[in-house]
């Protein structure tokens, strides 16, 4: 994609890698955005499972992840990643965070020169504590202005039902951010833009861990005061980590910070909230995994967030408590008193 193409128009050919709930929903957004703008657009979706791919192609449904949602006929699916990526000027990544790096190594030579790469993923890589945009840059050898992140209060099922939603496109190149935003502006989906990739990614990562904590509180039948306290102090934790990494405080007060946190901590559609609630009800981590059909990224990323905070000297007591529960070092019964255990100080002191 040239600089001139960034200034006007939108994506012509899109590859979405990952046919889970969010990947499929984002493909629908892209299709509906093109239809609303009267623009031609090819949208190809890659999925691992042949039965999911066949369903999308034949009956325009993805019933495993988006039950009863009709998908636009302009979306085609395939298990052949090379065919999906061929000629795409916009590549959207929607795979589990911990599998991204090895998958990118296999996909690198198939991505068209000049393509923009967008991450929909909200996780930190275990072992490296790398954000997804950093993994993309390292594995694909791309400069930051070719990588973008989309995040916000974006519960996939609500968007798939076309309930009005706002989001954030983050990219260091404002023209590229605008190009992506135009590509995904549907009648029910309104993207804003920012250059703060760090803040947007950290907001999307840490909120999953806080949602686990809130879910555990709900599973233990704690009240709204407790949950509101955890959400608010969770935002403070998220802000401390984001600022330590160079993020912008304004991002934390926006859609990718507060907005995403509230949606994820409050909704029964949230995987992390659901996983936390099941833990609070007494299920083991293994039982939670068996009961849930989709990945709760907070379970995977919590340890990485905790390690990153330790390296930076950032206090994150709620995160530390959740990680201790996940590791079996703290019971859910012991969690409540630990959540707000930071030393006494003025509220605004981060």
C-alpha positions in Angstrom: 0.0 0.0 0.0 1.4 3.4 -1.0 1.1 6.6 1.0 -1.3 7.9 -1.7 -3.6 5.0 -1.2 -3.6 5.6 2.5 -4.9 9.1 2.0 -8.1 8.0 0.3 -10.2 4.9 -0.2 -10.0 1.7 1.8 -8.9 -1.9 1.6 -9.6 -3.7 -1.6 -8.6 -7.3 -0.6 -8.7 -8.5 3.0 -7.4 -11.7 4.6 -8.6 -12.5 8.0 -6.6 -15.2 9.7 -8.7 -16.8 12.4 -12.3 -18.0 12.1 -13.2 -17.7 15.8 -15.9 -15.3 17.1 -13.9 -12.1 16.8 -12.2 -12.9 13.5 -15.5 -13.9 11.9 -17.2 -10.8 13.3 -14.5 -8.5 12.0 -14.8 -10.1 8.6 -18.5 -9.3 8.8 -17.7 -5.7 9.8 -15.4 -5.3 6.8 -18.0 -6.8 4.4 -20.8 -4.5 5.8 -18.5 -1.5 5.6 -17.7 -2.1 2.0 -21.4 -2.6 1.2 -22.4 0.6 3.0 -19.7 2.5 1.1 -20.6 0.9 -2.2 -17.0 -0.3 -2.6 -15.9 -3.6 -4.1 -13.9 -5.7 -1.6 -12.7 -9.3 -1.5 -12.8 -10.8 2.0 -11.3 -14.2 2.6 -11.3 -15.9 6.0 -8.8 -18.6 7.1 -9.9 -21.3 9.5 -8.3 -24.4 10.8 -11.4 -26.5 10.9 -12.8 -27.8 7.6 -16.3 -28.0 9.1 -16.3 -24.3 10.1 -15.0 -23.3 6.7 -17.6 -25.4 4.8 -20.4 -23.9 6.9 -19.3 -20.3 6.1 -19.1 -21.1 2.4 -22.3 -23.0 2.1 -24.9 -21.6 4.6 -23.1 -18.4 5.5 -23.0 -19.2 9.2 -20.3 -19.9 11.8 -22.6 -21.7 14.3 -19.9 -22.8 16.7 -18.9 -19.2 17.5 -21.7 -17.0 16.2 -24.9 -19.0 16.5 -27.8 -17.7 14.4 -25.8 -14.8 12.9 -26.1 -14.5 9.1 -22.8 -13.7 7.4 -22.5 -11.6 4.2 -22.2 -13.7 1.0 -19.1 -11.7 0.1 -17.1 -13.5 2.8 -15.4 -16.7 1.6 -13.4 -19.1 3.8 -10.6 -21.6 3.3 -8.2 -23.8 5.2 -5.5 -22.9 2.7 -3.7 -19.9 4.2 -1.7 -19.2 1.0 -5.0 -18.8 -1.0 -6.5 -16.5 1.7 -3.4 -14.3 1.8 -2.8 -14.0 -1.9 -2.9 -10.4 -3.0 -4.4 -9.1 0.3 -3.6 -5.4 1.0 -5.0 -5.8 4.5 -4.1 -8.8 6.7 -6.0 -9.2 9.9 -4.7 -11.5 12.6 -7.2 -13.1 15.0 -5.5 -16.2 16.4 -4.7 -17.1 20.0 -1.9 -14.9 21.3 0.3 -17.8 22.4 0.3 -19.4 19.0 1.0 -16.2 17.0 4.8 -16.4 16.7 5.1 -19.9 15.2 2.2 -19.3 12.9 3.7 -16.0 11.6 6.9 -17.9 10.8 5.0 -20.1 8.4 3.0 -17.2 6.9 5.7 -14.6 6.5 6.5 -15.3 2.8 2.9 -15.5 1.8 2.0 -11.9 2.9 2.0 -9.4 0.0 4.7 -6.7 0.0 3.2 -3.5 1.2 0.3 -5.1 3.1 -0.9 -3.5 6.3 -1.1 -6.0 9.2 -3.8 -5.5 11.9 -3.8 -7.3 15.3 -7.2 -8.1 16.9 -5.4 -10.1 19.7 -5.3 -9.1 23.4 -2.5 -11.0 25.1 1.2 -10.9 26.2 3.5 -13.7 25.0 4.6 -16.0 27.7 8.3 -16.2 28.1 9.1 -12.9 26.3 6.3 -10.6 27.7 6.0 -9.2 24.2 2.9 -7.4 23.0 1.3 -8.8 19.8 2.5 -5.9 17.7 6.0 -6.6 18.8 5.7 -10.2 17.9 4.4 -9.2 14.5 7.2 -6.7 13.9 9.9 -9.3 15.0 8.6 -12.2 12.9 7.5 -10.4 9.8 10.3 -7.8 9.8 7.8 -4.9 9.5 8.2 -1.3 10.6 5.7 0.0 13.1 3.9 2.1 10.5 2.8 -1.1 8.8 1.3 -2.6 11.9 -2.0 -1.6 13.6 -4.1 -2.7 16.5 -7.9 -2.7 16.8 -9.2 -2.7 20.4 -12.1 -1.4 22.5 -15.3 -2.6 24.2 -15.8 -5.1 21.4 -17.7 -8.1 22.5 -18.0 -10.1 19.3 -21.6 -11.4 19.6 -23.0 -8.0 20.3 -21.2 -6.6 17.2 -22.3 -9.5 15.1 -25.9 -8.7 16.1 -25.1 -5.2 14.8 -25.5 -3.4 18.1 -23.8 0.0 17.9 -20.2 -0.2 19.0 -17.1 2.1 19.0 -13.5 1.0 18.8 -10.0 2.3 18.4 -7.5 1.8 15.5 -3.9 2.4 16.8 -1.0 2.9 14.4 2.0 5.2 14.5 1.2 6.3 10.9 -2.0 8.5 11.1 -2.7 8.0 7.4 -2.6 4.2 7.7 -4.8 4.4 10.8 -7.3 6.4 8.8 -7.2 4.0 5.9 -7.9 1.0 8.2 -10.7 3.0 10.0 -12.4 3.7 6.7 -12.1 0.1 5.8 -14.0 -1.0 8.9 -16.6 1.8 9.4 -19.9 0.0 9.2 -23.3 1.4 10.1 -23.0 -0.2 13.6 -19.2 0.0 14.0 -17.4 3.3 14.6 -13.6 3.3 14.8 -11.6 6.2 16.3 -7.8 6.5 15.7 -4.8 7.0 17.8 -1.0 6.7 17.6 -0.8 5.1 21.0 -0.3 1.4 20.2 1.3 0.7 23.6 -1.7 2.1 25.6 -4.2 0.4 23.4 -2.5 -3.0 23.6 -1.9 -2.8 27.4 -5.5 -1.8 27.9 -6.7 -4.8 26.0 -4.3 -7.2 27.8 -4.7 -6.2 31.4 -8.5 -5.9 31.3 -8.6 -9.7 30.8 -6.8 -10.3 34.1 -9.0 -7.8 35.9 -12.1 -9.4 34.4 -11.0 -12.8 35.9 -10.9 -11.1 39.3 -14.3 -9.6 38.9 -15.7 -12.9 37.6 -14.3 -14.7 40.7 -15.9 -12.0 42.9 -19.2 -12.7 41.1 -18.8 -16.4 41.4 -18.3 -15.9 45.2 -21.5 -13.9 45.2 -19.8 -10.7 46.2 -21.7 -7.5 45.7 -21.5 -4.6 43.2 -19.4 -2.5 45.6 -16.7 -5.1 45.5 -16.9 -5.4 41.7 -16.9 -1.7 41.2 -13.9 -1.3 43.5 -11.9 -4.0 41.6 -12.8 -2.5 38.2 -11.7 1.0 39.3 -8.5 -0.1 41.0 -7.9 -2.5 38.0 -7.9 0.6 35.7 -5.3 2.2 38.0 -3.1 -0.9 37.7 -3.6 -0.9 33.9 -2.7 2.8 33.7 0.5 2.3 35.8 1.7 -0.4 33.5 0.8 1.5 30.3 2.5 4.7 31.5 5.6 2.8 32.5 5.8 1.4 29.0 5.4 4.9 27.4 1.6 4.8 26.9 -0.7 7.8 27.1 -2.9 8.4 30.2 -5.7 9.6 27.8 -5.9 6.2 26.2 -6.6 4.6 29.6 -9.6 6.9 30.0 -11.0 6.1 26.5 -12.5 3.2 24.6 -9.4 1.0 24.7 -8.9 1.5 28.4 -12.0 2.2 30.5 -14.4 1.2 27.8 -12.9 -2.2 27.2 -12.4 -2.8 30.9 -16.1 -2.1 31.8 -17.4 -4.3 28.9 -15.2 -7.2 29.7 -15.7 -7.1 33.5 -19.5 -6.7 33.2 -20.7 -8.9 30.4 -21.7 -12.6 30.6 -20.5 -12.7 27.0 -16.9 -12.0 28.2 -14.8 -15.2 28.2 -12.5 -13.9 31.0 -15.4 -12.8 33.1 -17.1 -16.2 32.6 -13.8 -18.1 33.4 -13.4 -16.1 36.6 -17.0 -16.7 37.6 -16.6 -20.5 37.2 -13.4 -20.4 39.3 -15.3 -18.4 41.9 -18.0 -21.1 42.0 -15.3 -23.7 42.9 -14.3 -25.2 39.5 -10.7 -26.1 39.0 -8.7 -24.5 36.2 -8.9 -27.7 34.3 -12.6 -27.9 34.7 -13.0 -24.3 33.5 -11.0 -25.2 30.4 -13.2 -28.2 29.7 -16.4 -26.2 30.1 -15.4 -23.3 27.9 -15.1 -23.6 24.1 -13.0 -20.5 23.5 -9.7 -19.2 24.9 -9.8 -16.9 28.0 -6.7 -14.9 27.2 -6.3 -13.6 30.8 -5.6 -17.2 32.0 -2.7 -17.4 29.6 -1.4 -13.8 29.8 -1.8 -13.2 33.5 1.6 -14.6 34.4 3.3 -12.6 31.6 1.6 -9.4 32.8 2.8 -10.1 36.4 6.4 -10.7 35.2 6.4 -7.5 33.1 5.1 -5.5 36.0 7.9 -7.0 38.2 10.6 -6.0 35.7 9.3 -2.5 35.6 8.7 -2.1 39.3 5.0 -1.5 38.8 2.7 -2.4 41.6 -0.3 -4.6 40.4 -1.8 -6.3 43.5 -5.0 -7.4 41.7 -3.0 -9.0 38.9 -0.7 -10.6 41.4 -3.6 -12.1 43.3 -5.2 -13.5 40.2 -2.0 -15.1 39.1 -1.6 -16.6 42.6 -5.1 -18.1 42.3 -4.4 -19.5 38.8 -1.1 -21.0 40.1 -2.9 -22.6 43.0 -1.0 -20.6 45.6 -4.1 -18.7 46.7 -7.6 -20.0 47.1 -10.6 -18.1 45.7 -11.8 -17.7 49.3 -8.6 -15.8 50.2 -8.8 -13.6 47.1 -11.2 -10.9 48.4 -9.0 -9.4 51.2 -5.9 -9.4 48.9 -7.5 -7.5 46.0 -7.4 -4.1 47.6 -4.3 -4.7 49.7 -2.1 -1.9 48.5 -0.7 0.5 51.2 -2.9 3.5 52.2 -2.3 6.6 50.1 -4.3 9.3 48.2 -6.5 7.8 45.4 -4.8 9.7 42.6 -1.3 8.6 43.4 -0.5 5.9 40.8 
